[in-house]
Protein backbone atom coordinates (compact mmCIF):
# COMPACT_ATOMS: atom_id res chain seq x y z
CA UNK A 1 0.00 0.00 0.00
CA UNK A 2 1.21 3.50 -0.79
CA UNK A 3 0.91 4.72 2.82
CA UNK A 4 3.28 1.99 4.04
CA UNK A 5 5.77 2.77 1.28
CA UNK A 6 5.84 6.40 2.40
CA UNK A 7 5.48 5.95 6.16
CA UNK A 8 8.21 3.38 6.70
CA UNK A 9 11.05 5.48 5.24
CA UNK A 10 9.74 8.57 7.01
CA UNK A 11 9.68 6.77 10.36
CA UNK A 12 13.08 5.16 9.69
CA UNK A 13 14.86 8.36 8.67
CA UNK A 14 15.38 9.66 12.21
CA UNK A 15 16.88 6.35 13.32
CA UNK A 16 19.30 6.20 10.42
CA UNK A 17 20.42 9.80 11.04
CA UNK A 18 20.84 9.32 14.81
CA UNK A 19 22.57 5.97 14.26
CA UNK A 20 25.08 7.45 11.81
CA UNK A 21 25.75 10.28 14.26
CA UNK A 22 26.31 7.78 17.10
CA UNK A 23 28.74 5.80 14.97
CA UNK A 24 30.69 8.85 13.86
CA UNK A 25 30.66 10.89 17.09
CA UNK A 26 29.80 8.78 20.15
CA UNK A 27 31.35 11.35 22.57
CA UNK A 28 28.51 12.86 24.63
CA UNK A 29 26.45 9.69 24.39
CA UNK A 30 29.40 7.70 25.77
CA UNK A 31 29.46 9.78 28.95
CA UNK A 32 25.72 9.29 29.50
CA UNK A 33 25.98 5.57 28.71
CA UNK A 34 28.83 5.19 31.22
CA UNK A 35 26.68 6.84 33.89
CA UNK A 36 23.79 4.51 33.08
CA UNK A 37 26.07 1.44 33.17
CA UNK A 38 27.11 2.41 36.70
CA UNK A 39 23.53 2.89 37.90
CA UNK A 40 21.65 0.05 36.20
CA UNK A 41 22.46 -3.63 36.75
CA UNK A 42 23.22 -5.32 33.44
CA UNK A 43 24.02 -8.86 32.32
CA UNK A 44 27.68 -9.88 32.60
CA UNK A 45 27.68 -10.74 28.89
CA UNK A 46 27.13 -7.04 28.09
CA UNK A 47 30.46 -5.27 27.58
CA UNK A 48 31.38 -2.54 30.07
CA UNK A 49 32.81 -0.29 27.36
CA UNK A 50 30.28 2.55 26.95
CA UNK A 51 31.86 3.70 23.66
CA UNK A 52 31.36 0.23 22.20
CA UNK A 53 27.76 0.13 23.45
CA UNK A 54 26.97 3.52 21.91
CA UNK A 55 28.48 2.46 18.58
CA UNK A 56 26.67 -0.90 18.68
CA UNK A 57 23.41 0.91 19.37
CA UNK A 58 24.20 3.24 16.45
CA UNK A 59 24.73 0.23 14.20
CA UNK A 60 21.39 -1.24 15.32
CA UNK A 61 19.69 2.08 14.58
CA UNK A 62 21.21 2.32 11.11
CA UNK A 63 20.58 -1.34 10.26
CA UNK A 64 17.04 -1.36 11.63
CA UNK A 65 16.29 1.97 9.97
CA UNK A 66 17.51 0.78 6.57
CA UNK A 67 15.53 -2.47 6.87
CA UNK A 68 12.39 -0.59 7.87
CA UNK A 69 12.82 2.06 5.15
CA UNK A 70 13.28 -0.54 2.42
CA UNK A 71 10.42 -2.71 3.68
CA UNK A 72 12.67 -5.71 4.33
CA UNK A 73 11.73 -7.48 7.56
CA UNK A 74 9.82 -4.39 8.68
CA UNK A 75 8.24 -6.03 11.72
CA UNK A 76 11.58 -7.30 13.01
CA UNK A 77 13.27 -3.99 12.22
CA UNK A 78 10.56 -2.05 14.07
CA UNK A 79 10.87 -4.33 17.08
CA UNK A 80 14.66 -3.89 17.17
CA UNK A 81 14.35 -0.14 16.85
CA UNK A 82 11.73 -0.01 19.62
CA UNK A 83 13.93 -2.10 21.91
CA UNK A 84 16.85 0.19 21.20
CA UNK A 85 14.82 3.37 21.59
CA UNK A 86 13.76 2.74 25.19
CA UNK A 87 17.23 2.82 26.81
CA UNK A 88 18.40 5.51 24.40
CA UNK A 89 15.51 7.76 25.40
CA UNK A 90 16.13 7.15 29.09
CA UNK A 91 19.82 8.02 28.68
CA UNK A 92 19.61 10.99 26.35
CA UNK A 93 16.42 12.73 27.49
CA UNK A 94 16.28 12.27 31.25
CA UNK A 95 14.34 15.51 31.77
CA UNK A 96 13.62 14.55 35.40
CA UNK A 97 17.30 15.06 36.21
CA UNK A 98 17.44 18.62 34.82
CA UNK A 99 17.46 21.52 37.28
CA UNK A 100 17.23 24.33 34.73
CA UNK A 101 13.51 24.80 33.79
CA UNK A 102 14.29 25.69 30.15
CA UNK A 103 16.61 22.70 29.68
CA UNK A 104 14.10 20.47 31.50
CA UNK A 105 11.32 21.60 29.15
CA UNK A 106 13.51 20.98 26.09
CA UNK A 107 14.48 17.49 27.29
CA UNK A 108 10.87 16.70 28.12
CA UNK A 109 9.81 17.65 24.59
CA UNK A 110 12.53 15.40 23.13
CA UNK A 111 11.50 12.60 25.50
CA UNK A 112 7.88 12.89 24.35
CA UNK A 113 9.01 12.93 20.71
CA UNK A 114 10.78 9.63 21.33
CA UNK A 115 7.69 8.23 23.05
CA UNK A 116 5.72 9.16 19.92
CA UNK A 117 8.31 7.44 17.74
CA UNK A 118 8.01 4.39 19.99
CA UNK A 119 4.27 4.38 19.33
CA UNK A 120 4.89 4.47 15.58
CA UNK A 121 7.40 1.63 15.85
CA UNK A 122 4.98 -0.47 17.86
CA UNK A 123 2.33 0.03 15.17
CA UNK A 124 4.85 -0.90 12.48
CA UNK A 125 5.89 -3.97 14.49
CA UNK A 126 2.34 -5.36 14.48
CA UNK A 127 1.48 -4.27 10.92
CA UNK A 128 1.04 -7.38 8.80
CA UNK A 129 0.53 -5.41 5.58
CA UNK A 130 -2.90 -6.95 5.14
CA UNK A 131 -1.58 -10.50 5.47
CA UNK A 132 -2.68 -12.72 8.33
CA UNK A 133 -0.47 -12.55 11.40
CA UNK A 134 1.16 -15.50 13.12
CA UNK A 135 -1.62 -15.81 15.71
CA UNK A 136 -4.28 -16.05 13.01
CA UNK A 137 -2.22 -18.53 11.00
CA UNK A 138 -1.70 -20.75 14.05
CA UNK A 139 -5.39 -20.62 14.92
CA UNK A 140 -6.36 -21.34 11.30
CA UNK A 141 -3.91 -24.27 11.13
CA UNK A 142 -5.35 -25.67 14.35
CA UNK A 143 -8.91 -25.42 13.04
CA UNK A 144 -7.93 -26.99 9.72
CA UNK A 145 -6.11 -29.85 11.45
CA UNK A 146 -9.08 -30.52 13.73
CA UNK A 147 -11.50 -30.50 10.78
CA UNK A 148 -9.29 -32.87 8.79
CA UNK A 149 -8.94 -35.17 11.82
CA UNK A 150 -12.77 -35.22 12.19
CA UNK A 151 -13.17 -36.12 8.52
CA UNK A 152 -10.49 -38.82 8.76
CA UNK A 153 -12.18 -40.26 11.87
CA UNK A 154 -15.56 -40.38 10.09
CA UNK A 155 -14.01 -41.95 7.00
CA UNK A 156 -12.24 -44.57 9.15
CA UNK A 157 -15.52 -45.43 10.93
CA UNK A 158 -17.33 -45.71 7.59
CA UNK A 159 -14.60 -47.98 6.19
CA UNK A 160 -14.65 -50.09 9.36
CA UNK A 161 -18.46 -50.54 9.08
CA UNK A 162 -18.16 -51.54 5.43
CA UNK A 163 -15.44 -54.08 6.27
CA UNK A 164 -17.58 -55.53 9.05
CA UNK A 165 -20.55 -55.84 6.69
CA UNK A 166 -18.42 -57.47 3.97
CA UNK A 167 -16.90 -59.86 6.48
CA UNK A 168 -20.37 -60.72 7.76
CA UNK A 169 -21.61 -61.27 4.19
CA UNK A 170 -18.63 -63.56 3.41
CA UNK A 171 -19.22 -65.62 6.57
CA UNK A 172 -22.96 -66.00 5.88
N, C-alpha and C positions, 0 to 999 in steps of 0.2 A: 504494500500500500504506500502511496506517496507520502503520507504523514510520517510513517516509520522511516522512510528513506531520508527525509529531512530532519526529523527529530533526533535520530541516533547520532549523526555527526555533530549536530548542535550541542547535544548533551555531552558528547565525548570531548569536544574541543577544549573545554576548561581543564580536563584531566590530562590531556596531552600537553598542553602549555605548562601546567604546574609541574608535571612529571619531568619535562625537559629542563625546566628551571632547577628542579631538585637535583637532577643528574649533573648539570653544569655548575651550579653554585649551591652546594648543600650548607654552607656556612651557618647562617642564623638558625636554620632548621636543626642543625646538628646540636647546637647548644640546648635548644628546647627538648630535643629527643634525649639528650644525656640527662637532663633534669627529670624527665618522665621515667627513664630507665632506673633512676635512683629511687623514685617514689613508688612505682608500681611493680609488684612481683611479676616476674616473667619466667617462662620455661627455660631450663638450663640449655636447651638446644638452640635458643635464640642468641645470636652473637651479642656481646656487650659493646661492640664498636658502634657508637651512634652515627658516625659518618657512613658506615656501610649500611646501616638500617635506613637512613634517609635516602641513600642512592638506590637501595633495593626497592623501597617504596616508590621512588620516582620511576624505576623501570616497570613496576606493576602498573602505575598510572599511565605511562606511555603505552605499554602493551595492551592493557585493558581498553584504553581509549581508542587505539587503532582498531582493535577487534570490534568494539561497539560501533565505531564510525563506519566501518566497512560492512557491517552486518554479518560478520563471521563469529559464530558462537556468542551471539549478543546476550543471551541469558547468563551464561557463565561469566562473560566480561563484566556485565552489570553487577553481578554478585561479588566478583573480585574487587571492583571499584568501590562498591558499598562497604565491603569489609575493610578496605584500605582507608576510606574516607572517615570512618568513625574515630580511630586514634589520631589521624592527621588533624581533624577538626578540634579534638580535645587538646592537642599540643599547640596548634598554631593560633587558636582563637579562644583562649581561656579568659573570656571577658570578666569572669568572676574574680580573677586575681588582680585586675587593674584597679589602681587607686584613682587615677586621673579620670574624671567623668567623661571628658571628650574621647579619650583613648578607649575607655570602657564601652562607650556608645558605638564607636567604630568597630571594635572587636565583636560586640554583640551583633551588629549588622552582618559582619562576615560569618559569624557563627550561624546565624539564621539562614544566610545564603547557602551555606553548606548543608544545613538541615533540609532546605528545599531541594538541593541537588540529590541528597540521599533519598528523598521521596521520589524523585524522577527515576533514580537508579532502581529503586524497589519496584516501581511500575514496569520498568524495562526488564527486570529480572523475572517477572511473572508473565510477561507478554509472550504469548505463544504464536503470534502472527496469524491468528485465525485457525491454527492447527490445534488438534486436541492436545492437552497437556498430559504429563505422565500419569497423574491420578486418574484422569478419565480413561486413558488407555488401559491401565491396570484393571480398573473396574469393568470396562468393556470386555477385556480378555477373560476375566473371571466369569462374567455372565455368559459369554460365548462357550467357555469350557463347560460350565454347568449345563447349558442347553444341549451341547453335543453329548455329554455324559448321559443325560436323560434320554435322548434319542437312542443312544447305543444300548442303554439298559432295556428300553422298550423293544428294540429290534432283537436283542438277545433273548428276551422272554418269548417273543413271537416265534423265533426260530426253535427255542426249546419246546414250546407247545406243538409245533409242527413235527418235530422229531419224535415226540412222545406219541402223537397220533399215528405217524407212519410206523413206528415200532409196534404199536398196538394193532394196526391193520395187518402187519406182517405176521404177528403171532397168531392172530385170529384166523 
